[in-house]
Amino acid sequence: MKIKSAEFIISNTDVSKCPKDRLPEYAFIGRSNVGKSSLINMLMSRKDLAKISGKPGKTQLINHFKINDSWFLVDLPGYGYAQVSKKKRQKFQSFIEDYFLKREQLVCTFVLVDSRHDPQKIDLEFMHFLGENQIPFCIVFTKADKLGSSKLNKQIVSYKKKLLHTWEEVPTSFITSSSTGFGREEFLQFVEGVNEDVSANFQ
């Protein structure tokens, strides 16, 4: 898939105000310091499509970007950011949950995890929420350039083994690096394939 256009459409906290277009949506979510904005910009070959901040927790809205006039990339607030007030965290949780439970156009969620770390409780809990509600998701391992290839492979294998303690099978996963562009082609091929598979549902 070639990215010919990537256009910001709307930000909000109300699922009912999300775009009405009958186009497939792909949601990006993860802990607040996982490198989500950098990954989105790398995938779209844009430097500033998603705003990058030195402070985690910058994304606090549901952000819709229309890609190639044929699908939406949805940038969601990160979870688990300690420096956001408890009241704000509860608000995030409420409208994020609404989005996942009510948004019919959502076809896949990409749960971003830092490839350097073992499974984190908050990530596992979120994956459980998606599984429990039958929301399709993939795992995206970020920051792959921060580890040597041997250590990276061991870390990914270990992560997947731990997932199998609670999952019958490991969800589809991708290994990515925003710095080097690693994983971009495979990722976009996946989105293109899903778009083709679900196209009949959006006509």
Secondary structure, DSSP 4 states (H G I P E B T S, - for coil): -----EEEEEEES-GGGS------EEEEEEBTTS-HHHHHHHHTT-SSSSPP-SSTT---SEEEEEETTTEEEEE---B--TTS-HHHHHHHHHHHHHHHHH-TTEEEEEEEEETTSPPPHHHHHHHHHHHHTT--EEEEEE-GGGS-HHHHHHHHHHHHHHHTTT-SSPPPEEE--TTT-TTHHHHHHHHHHHHHHHGGGG-
